[in-house]
Amino acid sequence: MPPEMAAQDDLFGLPEPEDKPPPRPGKTEPPASGDGSLQPADVGDELTGVAQGLAARYGDLLRMGTSSWNFPGWHGLVWGREYAESTLSRRGLTAYSRHPLLRTVSLDRSFYRPMAAAEYAALAAQVGPGFRFVVKAPAMVTDATVREAGSGKAMEPNPLFLDPPSTLDSCLRPAVQGLGATLGVLVFQLSPLPPRWLNRPAELLERLDALWSALLPELPEQALLALEVRDAQLLTPELAHLLKRHGVRYCLGLHDRMPTVAEQLPMLRAMWPGALVCRWNLQRGFRYQQAKDLFEPFDKLAAPDPANRAELARVIAATAAAGHPVFVTVNNKAEGSAPLSIFELARQLAA
């Protein structure tokens, strides 16, 4: 059985987006470089060697990165200087993408509100051609419930839940137009479902079937669709069969509400062969706000999870070694610092 549902903190039952920070009054910004970009951190010989070794072994298949990027606490890890959160949110991606181990990033902000093509294009302009974005579809089409602003209280069924026309207009088409070749994965993270849907799995599968049928003809060749769930009872052979038939990937979701990596492997095996999409969101036994309060400023591995990391490394290595793409994004709330989690994963893969 899945763990008890966590308290809902905002409009869609999840915490406020990490890459939409409040301004810092009175903060003095260090000067940017001559071209206006921010200064990246010095990667160092050891991590540079790890990155080169992984590139030699896996080529262009392996992409790891973080969920959002606007954290001043990453000074010395990703940023060469300390910058304000608002500055990092607007202009930090160029420095972020210069780190050889950070080759993707999860656009979590797109979950909280639909983004326009121009917004996507502004982000794509900050990264190089080898970089790829993991985009979260907005909650307006992935949450089955309309919620009260602020409290997250359920108000009524969402008429736009998995609605193909709304998803095309608010999500896929703007992302494709704005990101172009930098679009890597479009992830549909279903918020915890009410009994109305959990008790009617066939109806949910029908709606997903219609959605994939509408989206796939407009998906660029280099991009993937992926489904992430927050209800363990949805992990069934029927769902795996539907996803495999459409070529949609099951997103390995590491979260307190979900089973362990080992317990989710049957879904991956049922859909083999194919790409791996993974989002390491939250360490088991924690809630988002609890982890945020304990782990800020996200500059160290405050709660290392070596067992989970080792399981994930094995899945990554097996997938990439078989010649399939890998997209892994990590949240600060997984172990305390998303970049440091990535660095440790990379070291384990290199070893």
GUTI-853161 format. One record per residue (C-alpha): residue number from 1; residue in three letters; x, z, y. Coordinates in Angstrom, 2 decimals, always signed. Example, Ala and Ser with C-alpha at 12.3 -4.5 7.8 and 13.67 -1.06 7.14 Angstrom:
<recs>
    nr   rest         u         w         v
     1    Ala    +12.30     +7.80     -4.50
     2    Ser    +13.67     +7.14     -1.06
</recs>
This chain:
<recs>
    nr   rest         u         w         v
     1    Met     +0.00     +0.00     +0.00
     2    Pro     +1.25     -0.68     +3.52
     3    Pro     +2.24     +2.27     +5.69
     4    Glu     -0.31     +3.84     +8.01
     5    Met     -1.09     +1.73    +11.06
     6    Ala     +1.04     +2.65    +14.04
     7    Ala     -0.52     +3.64    +17.34
     8    Gln     -1.38     +0.70    +19.55
     9    Asp     +0.42     +0.82    +22.88
    10    Asp     -0.72     -2.19    +24.85
    11    Leu     -3.17     -5.05    +25.15
    12    Phe     -2.32     -6.51    +21.75
    13    Gly     -1.37     -3.35    +19.87
    14    Leu     +2.37     -3.80    +20.45
    15    Pro     +4.79     -2.43    +23.05
    16    Glu     +5.42     -4.14    +26.34
    17    Pro     +7.75     -7.15    +26.14
    18    Glu    +11.39     -6.18    +26.31
    19    Asp    +12.35     -9.21    +28.37
    20    Lys     +9.89     -8.55    +31.18
    21    Pro    +11.56     -5.55    +32.83
    22    Pro    +10.75     -3.74    +36.06
    23    Pro    +13.15     -4.24    +38.97
    24    Arg    +15.88     -1.73    +39.59
    25    Pro    +15.62     -0.57    +43.23
    26    Gly    +18.91     -0.28    +45.02
    27    Lys    +21.06     -1.81    +42.28
    28    Thr    +24.08     -3.74    +43.55
    29    Glu    +24.72     -6.92    +41.60
    30    Pro    +28.29     -7.90    +40.74
    31    Pro    +29.09    -11.43    +41.83
    32    Ala    +28.33    -14.26    +39.43
    33    Ser    +30.79    -17.01    +38.59
    34    Gly    +31.16    -20.05    +40.83
    35    Asp    +28.45    -22.00    +39.00
    36    Gly    +25.99    -19.11    +39.26
    37    Ser    +26.21    -18.11    +35.60
    38    Leu    +26.80    -14.55    +34.47
    39    Gln    +30.03    -13.38    +32.91
    40    Pro    +29.98    -13.15    +29.10
    41    Ala    +31.77    -10.41    +27.22
    42    Asp    +35.20    -10.94    +25.72
    43    Val    +34.41    -11.66    +22.07
    44    Gly    +37.84    -10.69    +20.77
    45    Asp    +39.98    -12.17    +18.01
    46    Glu    +38.26    -10.40    +15.11
    47    Leu    +34.70    -11.57    +15.83
    48    Thr    +35.98    -15.00    +16.84
    49    Gly    +37.61    -15.28    +13.43
    50    Val    +34.41    -14.13    +11.71
    51    Ala    +32.41    -16.78    +13.57
    52    Gln    +34.90    -19.49    +12.71
    53    Gly    +34.85    -18.48     +9.05
    54    Leu    +31.05    -18.61     +8.89
    55    Ala    +31.02    -21.99    +10.62
    56    Ala    +33.52    -23.33     +8.09
    57    Arg    +31.45    -21.98     +5.19
    58    Tyr    +27.92    -22.78     +6.31
    59    Gly    +28.33    -25.45     +8.98
    60    Asp    +25.32    -25.68    +11.27
    61    Leu    +22.92    -23.95     +8.87
    62    Leu    +23.31    -20.32     +9.96
    63    Arg    +21.75    -19.08    +13.20
    64    Met    +21.52    -15.40    +14.05
    65    Gly    +20.47    -13.77    +17.30
    66    Thr    +18.43    -11.04    +18.95
    67    Ser    +14.89    -10.40    +20.10
    68    Ser    +15.07    -10.90    +23.87
    69    Trp    +18.33    -10.54    +25.80
    70    Asn    +17.82     -8.59    +29.03
    71    Phe    +19.54     -5.29    +28.19
    72    Pro    +22.22     -3.88    +30.53
    73    Gly    +23.32     -1.61    +27.66
    74    Trp    +24.86     -4.68    +26.00
    75    His    +27.66     -4.54    +28.61
    76    Gly    +30.88     -5.16    +26.71
    77    Leu    +28.98     -6.57    +23.72
    78    Val    +27.29     -9.60    +25.28
    79    Trp    +27.80     -9.20    +29.04
    80    Gly    +31.20     -9.01    +30.67
    81    Arg    +29.79     -6.88    +33.49
    82    Glu    +26.72     -4.72    +34.00
    83    Tyr    +23.79     -6.66    +35.42
    84    Ala    +20.25     -5.66    +36.33
    85    Glu    +17.56     -6.28    +33.72
    86    Ser    +15.74     -8.69    +36.04
    87    Thr    +18.92    -10.73    +36.52
    88    Leu    +19.56    -10.89    +32.78
    89    Ser    +15.98    -11.89    +32.13
    90    Arg    +16.22    -14.83    +34.55
    91    Arg    +19.81    -15.98    +34.15
    92    Gly    +21.41    -14.23    +31.19
    93    Leu    +20.91    -16.83    +28.50
    94    Thr    +23.97    -18.91    +29.37
    95    Ala    +26.31    -15.95    +28.92
    96    Tyr    +24.38    -14.89    +25.80
    97    Ser    +24.65    -18.33    +24.22
    98    Arg    +28.42    -18.43    +24.76
    99    His    +28.88    -15.73    +22.13
   100    Pro    +29.84    -17.59    +18.93
   101    Leu    +27.67    -15.33    +16.73
   102    Leu    +24.53    -15.59    +18.89
   103    Arg    +23.15    -19.05    +18.15
   104    Thr    +19.43    -18.33    +18.49
   105    Val    +17.12    -15.89    +20.29
   106    Ser    +13.51    -14.81    +19.81
   107    Leu    +11.32    -15.54    +22.83
   108    Asp     +9.16    -12.44    +22.54
   109    Arg     +7.71    -12.88    +26.03
   110    Ser     +5.68    -15.87    +24.78
   111    Phe     +3.68    -13.49    +22.57
   112    Tyr     +2.30    -11.53    +25.51
   113    Arg     +1.21    -14.51    +27.56
   114    Pro     +1.33    -18.27    +27.04
   115    Met     +4.30    -19.94    +28.73
   116    Ala     +4.20    -23.24    +30.61
   117    Ala     +6.42    -26.18    +29.73
   118    Ala     +8.38    -25.67    +32.96
   119    Glu     +9.20    -22.08    +31.97
   120    Tyr    +10.46    -23.21    +28.59
   121    Ala    +12.49    -25.98    +30.24
   122    Ala    +14.16    -23.50    +32.60
   123    Leu    +15.35    -21.48    +29.60
   124    Ala    +16.46    -24.55    +27.65
   125    Ala    +18.57    -25.61    +30.64
   126    Gln    +20.64    -22.41    +30.26
   127    Val    +21.87    -23.12    +26.72
   128    Gly    +23.93    -25.75    +24.95
   129    Pro    +22.62    -28.44    +22.57
   130    Gly    +23.48    -26.45    +19.42
   131    Phe    +21.35    -23.46    +20.44
   132    Arg    +17.83    -22.99    +19.05
   133    Phe    +14.89    -20.84    +20.18
   134    Val    +12.56    -18.85    +17.95
   135    Val     +9.22    -18.87    +19.80
   136    Lys     +6.42    -16.41    +19.11
   137    Ala     +2.94    -17.89    +19.38
   138    Pro     +0.81    -15.98    +21.91
   139    Ala     -1.37    -13.09    +20.81
   140    Met     -4.36    -14.88    +22.32
   141    Val     -4.37    -16.99    +19.12
   142    Thr     -2.67    -14.63    +16.63
   143    Asp     -4.63    -11.40    +17.20
   144    Ala     -8.04    -11.41    +15.56
   145    Thr     -9.29     -8.85    +18.08
   146    Val     -9.79     -8.91    +21.85
   147    Arg     -8.38     -5.66    +23.19
   148    Glu     -8.91     -3.60    +26.29
   149    Ala     -6.10     -3.96    +28.81
   150    Gly     -3.81     -0.95    +28.84
   151    Ser     -5.34     +1.07    +26.01
   152    Gly     -5.25     -1.61    +23.31
   153    Lys     -8.71     -0.50    +22.19
   154    Ala    -10.50     -3.08    +20.06
   155    Met    -13.39     -4.61    +21.98
   156    Glu    -14.69     -7.63    +20.07
   157    Pro    -13.66    -10.40    +17.67
   158    Asn    -11.33    -12.95    +19.23
   159    Pro    -13.02    -16.40    +19.33
   160    Leu     -9.60    -18.08    +19.75
   161    Phe     -8.06    -16.53    +16.63
   162    Leu     -6.05    -19.31    +14.90
   163    Asp     -8.04    -21.89    +16.85
   164    Pro     -6.25    -25.25    +16.54
   165    Pro     -7.12    -26.77    +19.98
   166    Ser     -6.22    -23.55    +21.81
   167    Thr     -2.97    -23.25    +19.88
   168    Leu     -1.96    -26.82    +20.60
   169    Asp     -2.68    -26.50    +24.32
   170    Ser     -1.34    -22.99    +24.95
   171    Cys     +1.58    -22.92    +22.55
   172    Leu     +2.89    -25.92    +20.63
   173    Arg     +2.70    -28.66    +23.24
   174    Pro     +4.27    -26.64    +26.10
   175    Ala     +7.06    -25.43    +23.80
   176    Val     +7.79    -28.91    +22.49
   177    Gln     +7.72    -30.45    +25.96
   178    Gly     +9.83    -27.73    +27.58
   179    Leu    +12.34    -26.88    +24.87
   180    Gly    +12.80    -30.31    +23.32
   181    Ala    +15.59    -30.30    +20.75
   182    Thr    +16.30    -26.59    +21.33
   183    Leu    +13.02    -25.57    +19.65
   184    Gly    +13.97    -24.08    +16.29
   185    Val    +11.01    -22.11    +14.93
   186    Leu     +7.48    -21.41    +16.09
   187    Val     +6.44    -18.07    +14.54
   188    Phe     +2.84    -16.98    +14.15
   189    Gln     +2.95    -13.19    +13.89
   190    Leu     -0.51    -12.03    +12.89
   191    Ser     -1.30     -8.68    +14.44
   192    Pro     -2.73     -6.07    +12.01
   193    Leu     -6.03     -7.53    +10.86
   194    Pro     -9.40     -5.75    +10.89
   195    Pro    -11.32     -5.33     +7.61
   196    Arg    -13.46     -8.37     +8.42
   197    Trp    -10.44    -10.58     +7.68
   198    Leu     -8.68     -8.46     +5.10
   199    Asn    -11.83     -8.43     +3.00
   200    Arg    -12.23    -12.22     +3.24
   201    Pro     -8.85    -13.65     +2.28
   202    Ala    -10.30    -17.05     +1.38
   203    Glu    -11.72    -17.44     +4.89
   204    Leu     -8.36    -16.55     +6.42
   205    Leu     -6.61    -19.12     +4.23
   206    Glu     -9.11    -21.78     +5.29
   207    Arg     -8.44    -21.07     +8.94
   208    Leu     -4.67    -21.19     +8.41
   209    Asp     -5.06    -24.44     +6.49
   210    Ala     -6.91    -26.01     +9.42
   211    Leu     -4.31    -24.72    +11.88
   212    Trp     -1.30    -26.11    +10.02
   213    Ser     -3.08    -29.44     +9.55
   214    Ala     -3.56    -29.72    +13.32
   215    Leu     -0.07    -28.56    +14.35
   216    Leu     +2.25    -30.28    +11.91
   217    Pro     +1.69    -33.87    +13.14
   218    Glu     +2.97    -32.81    +16.59
   219    Leu     +5.90    -30.70    +15.38
   220    Pro     +9.35    -32.20    +16.08
   221    Glu    +11.45    -33.03    +13.05
   222    Gln    +14.08    -30.35    +13.72
   223    Ala    +11.55    -27.52    +14.20
   224    Leu     +9.87    -25.19    +11.71
   225    Leu     +6.57    -23.34    +11.58
   226    Ala     +6.58    -19.82    +10.13
   227    Leu     +3.98    -17.13     +9.43
   228    Glu     +4.72    -13.41     +9.80
   229    Val     +2.18    -10.78     +8.79
   230    Arg     +1.70     -7.07     +9.37
   231    Asp     -0.57     -6.42     +6.38
   232    Ala     +1.20     -6.23     +3.02
   233    Gln     -1.98     -7.05     +1.10
   234    Leu     -1.79    -10.60     +2.45
   235    Leu     +1.35    -11.30     +0.40
   236    Thr     -0.39    -13.17     -2.40
   237    Pro     +0.37    -16.24     -4.54
   238    Glu     -2.51    -17.99     -2.78
   239    Leu     -0.87    -17.56     +0.64
   240    Ala     +2.50    -18.68     -0.73
   241    His     +0.89    -21.78     -2.24
   242    Leu     -0.81    -22.69     +1.05
   243    Leu     +2.37    -22.27     +3.07
   244    Lys     +4.45    -24.26     +0.60
   245    Arg     +1.91    -27.09     +0.52
   246    His     +2.21    -27.48     +4.29
   247    Gly     +5.95    -26.80     +4.49
   248    Val     +5.36    -23.69     +6.61
   249    Arg     +7.89    -20.90     +6.01
   250    Tyr     +7.02    -17.31     +5.21
   251    Cys     +8.76    -15.17     +7.82
   252    Leu    +10.54    -12.24     +6.18
   253    Gly     +9.33     -9.44     +8.44
   254    Leu    +11.34     -6.21     +8.32
   255    His     +9.05     -3.65     +9.88
   256    Asp     +7.72     -0.17     +9.21
   257    Arg     +4.35     -1.62     +8.22
   258    Met     +5.84     -3.98     +5.66
   259    Pro     +7.52     -3.56     +2.24
   260    Thr    +11.28     -3.69     +1.82
   261    Val    +13.29     -6.89     +1.59
   262    Ala    +13.36     -6.60     -2.21
   263    Glu     +9.58     -6.17     -2.36
   264    Gln     +9.04     -9.30     -0.22
   265    Leu    +11.35    -11.46     -2.33
   266    Pro     +8.49    -12.71     -4.56
   267    Met     +7.07    -14.55     -1.54
   268    Leu    +10.43    -16.21     -0.88
   269    Arg    +10.90    -17.10     -4.55
   270    Ala     +7.41    -18.62     -4.72
   271    Met     +8.30    -20.91     -1.80
   272    Trp    +11.83    -21.82     -2.89
   273    Pro    +13.59    -24.02     -1.96
   274    Gly    +13.49    -23.96     +1.81
   275    Ala    +14.69    -22.43     +5.05
   276    Leu    +14.86    -18.70     +5.66
   277    Val    +13.15    -17.29     +8.74
   278    Cys    +13.58    -13.54     +9.20
   279    Arg    +12.74    -11.12    +12.00
   280    Trp    +14.25     -7.63    +11.61
   281    Asn    +11.95     -5.75    +13.96
   282    Leu    +11.79     -2.02    +13.27
   283    Gln    +13.48     +0.43    +10.95
   284    Arg    +11.18     +1.96     +8.38
   285    Gly     +9.90     +5.41     +9.29
   286    Phe     +9.89     +4.65    +13.04
   287    Arg     +7.33     +3.56    +15.59
   288    Tyr     +8.29     +1.24    +18.43
   289    Gln     +8.11     +3.78    +21.26
   290    Gln     +9.85     +6.42    +19.16
   291    Ala    +12.71     +4.03    +18.38
   292    Lys    +12.93     +2.88    +21.99
   293    Asp    +13.23     +6.43    +23.27
   294    Leu    +15.88     +7.32    +20.69
   295    Phe    +17.98     +4.16    +20.83
   296    Glu    +18.18     +3.27    +24.55
   297    Pro    +20.41     +1.95    +26.13
   298    Phe    +20.92     +0.02    +22.85
   299    Asp    +24.71     +0.14    +22.99
   300    Lys    +25.45     +1.58    +19.53
   301    Leu    +24.12     +1.65    +15.97
   302    Ala    +22.21     +4.88    +16.43
   303    Ala    +20.51     +4.68    +13.03
   304    Pro    +22.56     +2.43    +10.72
   305    Asp    +20.64     +0.92     +7.81
   306    Pro    +23.40     -0.45     +5.54
   307    Ala    +21.17     -0.83     +2.48
   308    Asn    +18.66     -3.03     +4.28
   309    Arg    +21.47     -4.96     +5.95
   310    Ala    +23.14     -5.61     +2.59
   311    Glu    +19.89     -6.91     +1.06
   312    Leu    +19.36     -9.20     +4.02
   313    Ala    +22.94    -10.47     +3.85
   314    Arg    +22.45    -11.45     +0.20
   315    Val    +19.30    -13.43     +1.03
   316    Ile    +21.03    -15.14     +3.96
   317    Ala    +24.08    -16.07     +1.89
   318    Ala    +22.02    -17.43     -1.02
   319    Thr    +19.85    -19.55     +1.29
   320    Ala    +22.68    -21.01     +3.35
   321    Ala    +24.89    -21.58     +0.30
   322    Ala    +22.07    -23.67     -1.19
   323    Gly    +22.13    -25.87     +1.90
   324    His    +19.03    -24.57     +3.71
   325    Pro    +18.76    -23.47     +7.37
   326    Val    +18.69    -19.77     +8.24
   327    Phe    +17.14    -18.22    +11.35
   328    Val    +17.55    -14.44    +11.65
   329    Thr    +16.65    -12.47    +14.77
   330    Val    +17.16     -8.72    +15.13
   331    Asn    +15.47     -6.21    +17.44
   332    Asn    +17.25     -3.27    +19.06
   333    Lys    +14.85     -1.04    +17.17
   334    Ala    +16.19     -2.10    +13.78
   335    Glu    +19.38     -0.02    +14.00
   336    Gly    +19.83     +0.80    +17.67
   337    Ser    +21.66     -2.27    +19.01
   338    Ala    +20.68     -5.80    +18.02
   339    Pro    +24.07     -7.41    +18.83
   340    Leu    +25.92     -4.79    +16.79
   341    Ser    +23.51     -5.37    +13.88
   342    Ile    +24.30     -9.10    +14.08
   343    Phe    +28.04     -8.42    +14.21
   344    Glu    +27.83     -6.24    +11.10
   345    Leu    +25.71     -8.82     +9.28
   346    Ala    +28.26    -11.48    +10.16
   347    Arg    +31.14     -9.35     +8.89
   348    Gln    +29.31     -8.77     +5.64
   349    Leu    +28.61    -12.49     +5.22
   350    Ala    +32.22    -13.35     +5.99
   351    Ala    +33.45    -10.86     +3.41
</recs>
